[in-house]
Amino acid sequence: TGLVSAITTGPYNVGSGHFTSNADSSVFQYNQGNVITVVNQSIACNVVGPGLGFTSASFRLEATSAIPSRANDTNNGLFYFSNIRVGIPSSLTSYFAKAGASSLTANDGVVLGMKFVGYGESPIVKRPADLSNNTAYTTTALTGASYATVPLGSFFFNPPSDGRKSLLAVVPSRHIVVQRDLLTFSLSAAGKTANVTCGPGARPEKLAVTNVANLPVWPGYRANLAFGQVPQYTTARRNPPLNSTSVVSSYRPGCTFSGMGKQSLEISLGGFKSNKAISTSSPGVFSLGQSNFWVSSELIAFFQTKYPSTNTVSIKLSAFNVSISNATPSIKNLLPATGYAASAKVGSGGFATFPSAAPSVTYPSATFTPIASSIGKGQIAILSYDNVAGSVKLFDANSTAIATVAFSCSEGAGNFPSIVPFDIA
């Protein structure tokens, strides 16, 4: 099988972007990609209860979300997943502690609203927590800490279909941004109950974004649907710092290999950003960037059609471009000017990771400044993939070099997957 290399799990262990089980991997048949974001954000909530009357109290929203990195025009269903936890401030936990409580649990009846910006008339969809599949509420001990984190459950959303078969007819901008709306829940302990309402605020949290491609019908089971899914992952994800987002976006484009034709290649990009709205004086920064390239058995078999003795490969990148809307530069190569050395030899099932020492070493930070016409209008800058290019060196079982094949991964403007959104001030 050749050599198998290490894999980076991204900033704050957000994930590798790779799907390991057959069920997980089938997601790529639906939409050829997935984005996982972890948002840690301070939010204002009102609290009502016996002896309580907090207005705009500072809570913390911790949201792990999954959405397709791109859907296709032929999809007529889009599904988004989010797991929500809320940090309860000591001003409220002390209320329960004084009544004799040692722990807190959310009551049934949690409701979360999401606004799908860019989808038709940007509908708001409300959902109760889904407590199936072992996502029932768990008890949180009261330790006297500044914040006690209480799980509110998992939520599954899909914006309503209006009967049109073409997704692009519903999403002319080709971007759908998932934005938090009203969150309501209640907490009870020691005979006391507090009802909490967290409005969307003046600048609601942008929890995820997907792009809509215009490509031929994708093959596979349920090809008319596009799902977001959190893959099986054993290492605990960590929250990024308050008021920031960690992200990993992955997909499998049909890359063109010189002299050979097209073959899919799984690519991921992990990174980090502040949730602060960007401006000319405070531009957007995408940092801690890092990538995995999966060498699948199908990729090795593809090379063997022309070079039968291919056993392992080494990948060298010449460009890892990203693009952004409503900001400049519109396209940015994440690689440093000096580039990176080719990866170690990788066999079937292995990964080429860039930079090779990730997550300890990452891509240089990329800075984006909003264009003047987008400022002060409540607009969003959406960071997406762009062309990724390089070469693959092929080796036989004796580690003898056989050939070097150039490749380029671009399926046309407008068809690249999403990464993460930036609010524009």
N, C-alpha and C positions, 0 to 999 in steps of 0.2 A: 504493500500500500504506500510505501514511501515514508516521508517524514511528516510529522504533525507539529505545528508550531503553536505558540501561545496565542491568546486572544485578549484584547483589551475590553474591559467592561465599562469603559467610559468614565466621565467625570461623576463623582459621587455614586459610583456603581449604578448608574442609570440603566445599564444593560449593554450587551454587545451588538444588538441589532439582529442577531442570528436566531433563527428558529430551529429547534432541535428535534422535536417530535414530529411524527407524520401529521398529526392534527394541526400543530402549529404551522408547519411548512405549507399546508394547503392554503393558508391565508394568502400566500404569494400567488396562488392560482387565481384568486379573486381579483387582486388589485396590484400585484407585483410590488408591494411595499407596505411599510408600517412605520409609524412614528410613536415613540413613547416620550412623554414629557412629565417631569416632576416639578410642580409649581409650589413654592413656599411663599405665601403672601400675607401681609397684615391686612385685615379687613375690619370694617366697622359694623357692629351689630347692636341691636336694641334688645334689652332683656326685661321681661315682665314676670312678676311672681309675688307671692306674699312678702311684703317688706322689701321688694326689689323694684327698681325703676331706673335701670341704666340706659343711657342714650349714647349711641356711637361709641360703645365700649370697644377696646382694641382686642379682637380675636385673631387667630392665625388659621389660614386655610392651607391645608396640605393636600394637593390633588395629584394623583398619578393617573395619567390619561393615555389612551391609545386610539389612534385613528389611522386610516390608510394614508400612506405618504402620497399616494395619488389614486384617485378613482378614474374611471374611464367614461367617455361619453355614452358608451353602451350600457353602463351600470344604471339600474333604476332603483337601487336601494343603497343607502349609505348608513353605516352603523358605527357609533362612537361609544367608547367605554371609559368610565372614570371611577376611581376609588377615592373616597373623600374621608379625610380626618380633620378635626378642628381642634386647635389649641385653645383651651378655656382659660381665661385670665384668673389670677389669684383673687381679684375682687369678687368673682363669682364662686370659685371653689371654696374660699374661706366662709362664704355664706352656708354652704352645705357642711363644711367641717365644724362650724360652730353649733350646728344642729345635731352633731354626733356622727356624721357620715365619715367613712374611711375610704369610700370609693364612689365612682360615678359611672352610670351607664345611660346611653341615649335611649329614649323611649321609642316605641313604634310610631310611625307617622312622619319620619323625615321626608321632606320633599325638596328636590333641587330643580331649578329651572336653568335651561341653557338656551342661548340665542345663537342661531346658525347664520352668522353674518355673511351675506353674499349669496345665500340660497333663496331664490325667489324674493319674497318680501321680508326676508330675515326673520323667520318665525321663532317664537319662544316656545320651547317644549318643556313641560314639567313632568318629572318622574318621581315616584316613591323609591326608596332604597330597595334593592333586590337582595333579599336575605337568604336566597338559595345558595347552593354550592359552598356551604361553610363560610358565608360572609356575614353571619349574624353578629349583632353587636357584642363587643367584649367589654369587660369591666376594666376601668382605669383607676388605679390607686391614687388617693390624694396624699401627696408627699410634702406639700408646702412649697413646691416649686413655683416659679413665676407663671408657668403655663402647664396645664395637664392636658395631654392629647387624648381625645375621645374619637374612636372610629365611628363614622356615620353610615358605612356600608358602601356597596357598589351600585352603580347606576348605568343603565344602558339606554342610549338615545338613538333615534333615527328621525331626521326631519320628515315631515309629511310629504308624500308624493302627490303631485297635482295631476297625475295621469299622463304627463308628457313622457315619451319614451327616451328622449335625448336628455342626458344630464346637463349638457352644455346649454340647452334651451332654458333650464332653470338657473344655471350658474354662468351668466355671460362673462363675468370677470375671471372665471376659471379658478377662483379661490373660495374656499369655505372656511371661515374662522369661527371656532367654537368659543363663545364668550359666556362667562357665568352670569346668571340672572339671580332671582330671589332664592335664598336658602332659608328654610325654616326647620327647626327641630326643638325638642324639649329634653330636659334633663331632670331626673328625679333621684332623690336619696333622702333617707331619714325623715320621710313624710313630707318633704318639701319638693316643689316642682317649679322649674324656671322655663319659660317659653322664650325662645331666641329667634329673632328675625334678622337676617343679614341681607340687606338690599345690595344691588349691583354697584352702587356708588357712581361717582362722576366719571371714573375711568375703570370699567369692569375688567376683571382678569381675563386675559386671552389664554385659554387652556390648551388649545391645539389648532392646527391648520392642516387642510388637505388641498391639493391641487387637482384639477380635472383635466385629464389628457384627452386627446383626440386621436386614438390609435385604432387599428383593426380590432375586431372582437377578440378578447382574450380567451384562450381555451380553459377548460377545467370546470369542475363541479361548481354550480351556482355562479357561473360567470357573469350573471346579471347583478350580483351583489358585491358590495365593497365593505369589508369589515376591518375595524381596528381591534387588535388583540395584544394583551400583555403575554409574551412568551414564557414558557417554563423557565424559571430562573432561581437558582438555589442561594445565591449570595444576596444578603439583604440590601435593598436600595437605601441610600441615605438621602435625607433632605438636603438640598443645596441651602446656602445661607438665606436668611429671611429676605424677602422681596427680590427673588431671583428664580431662574428656571434652568434645570439641566435637561438635556434632550439627546435622544439617539434616533436617527432616521435611517432607514435602510430600504433598498429595493434591488430588483434584478433586471437591469436593462438588457436589451438585445444589443450587445456590443459588436462592432465590426472588427474582425481580425484579418489583417492584411494577407491577401492571397488565399484565404480560407473561407470567408463568409461570416455569418452571424452566429453568436452563441451567447446565452445569458451568463451574467457574472454578478454574483451578489456583492453589493457594496454597502458599507455603513459609514455614517458620520455622526460622531458624538460631539457635544459641545455644551457651552454654558453662556448665559446672558443675564444681565440685570433686567428687572421688570420696570425700571424707570422709563418714562416716555422719552424718546430721543428728540434732539433738536440740533440746530447748527452749533450751539455752544456745548452740547452734551450728546455727541454722536453715539450711535449704536455700536456695540462691540460684541463680536462672537469670538469667544476664547475657549481654551482647553480643548481645541479640536483634535480628533483622533479617529482613525478608520480601520476597519477590517475588510479584507477581501477574501471571500470564501472560495477555496479551490475544491469544487464539487467533483464527484466521480464523473458526472456528465461533461465537465470541462476537460478533464484528463482524456476521456473517451473522444471528445471532439478533436483534440490535438493528435490523438493516435490515428485518426482517419487519414492524415497526411504524413505523420511521423510516428509509425507504429511502436517504436521503442520508447516513447515518452513515458517516464516514470515519475519525475518530479518537475516542478517549475519554480522559477524565481521571477517576481514581479518588480518592475521599476516604473515609477510614475514620472511623467513629464508635465502633467497638469491635473490639478483637482480643483475645478472651477465651481464657484457658487454664484448665483445671481440674486438680486434683490429688487423689489418693486419700490417705487416712490423714494429712492435714495441713490446715492452715488458713492463709489463707483458701482455701476449696474452689474458688472461682472468682476469677480475677484478670484485670483488663483491662491488657494490656501497654502501652497507649498512655498518654502523659503527660496530666495533667489538661487542659493547653492544646491537646491534640491535635496533628495535623500538617496542614499545608497540602495541598491537593489535588495529586496528581501532575501532572507535565507531560503534555501530550497524547501519547498512545501509539497507534500504528497496529497493524494486524494483524501478529502475530509479535513485538511488543515487550513490554516489562515495565514495570510500575509498582513501584518499589522504596520501601520504608519502613523507616527514615527515608530520605529522598532522598539523603543523603550517606553511607549505609552502604557499606562497613563502618567508615568513620572515625567515624560517629555511629551509635549504636545505641539501641534501646528502653531505658527505665529498667530497672534490675535488679528482678526480682520475688523476694520473700522468702516462704518457706513454713515454718511451724513444725509439727512432727509433733504429732498429737493424743495426749493422755495414754494412751489405751487401746492405742496402737500401739507404745509405747516398751518396749524390752527384750524383744521377742518375735520378733526376726528378721524384722520386716515390712518392706515396701517401699512407698514413696510414688511413684506413677506420674503423671508430668506428661503431660497430653493436650491436644489442641485443645478449644475450646468455640466458642460462636457468634462468628462474624466478620460484621460489618455495616458498611454505609456507603452511598455513592451513587456512581453513574456518570454523568458529564456527557458528553453526546454532541455531536460537532462534525461539520460537513460539510467538504468539501474546501477551502472558503475559511476554515476555522477559525471559522465562525459557530456559536454554540451553538444546538442544536436542542431538547434536552430534558434533564432530570435524572431518573434512575431510581434509586430506593432499592433496596437489596438486603440480604438476610440469608442467611447460610450455616449452616444447622443442619438436620441430618437426625434429630434426636431424641437424648435422653439415652442414653448407652451406645453410640452409633454414631460417636463422634468418634475420630479416629486418635491414635496414641501419639506421644510426643516422646522422653522420656528418663526412666529410673528413678533414684530416690534411695534409698540404704540408710538405714534408721532404726536408730539406736544402741539 
